[in-house]
Amino acid sequence: MKTNEEHTLGPWTVQEEYDGVLPVEGWDEGLGDYVEIARVSLDILEPEQRDANARLIAAAPELLAALEMIQEAFVHKPGDVKGNKARTAPLKYANAEFSAALTAARLAIEKAKGEK
């Protein structure tokens, strides 16, 4: 995982419930300890939905990294050599769904980084 992110680096994990919450924790290098990233309330959701929300939050760093890898692999950048086969070969066969997926990935990355 990248180390230049502003968020607490992953992996994040769902911990045992306590005091009416299901905590999600991550390792903080600066503190040298685990810190609470988020709390999912036990009071407001059905257990299945609550657990799914906590797992989704815990997966956020890996999801962001995966989206960044996809964008890096498939999106042309300034300075790319025309005909760069690593980027152009998959795009040669891209359809509207693939283009929509790349756009969704970009928008999710921007949202996660506070850029939009």
Secondary structure, 3 states (H helix, E strand, C coil): CCCCCCCCCCCEEECCCECCEEEEEEEECCCCEEEEEEEEECCCCCHHHHHHHHHHHHHHHHHHHHHHHHHHHHCCCCCCCCCCHHHHHHHHCCCHHHHHHHHHHHHHHHHHCCCC
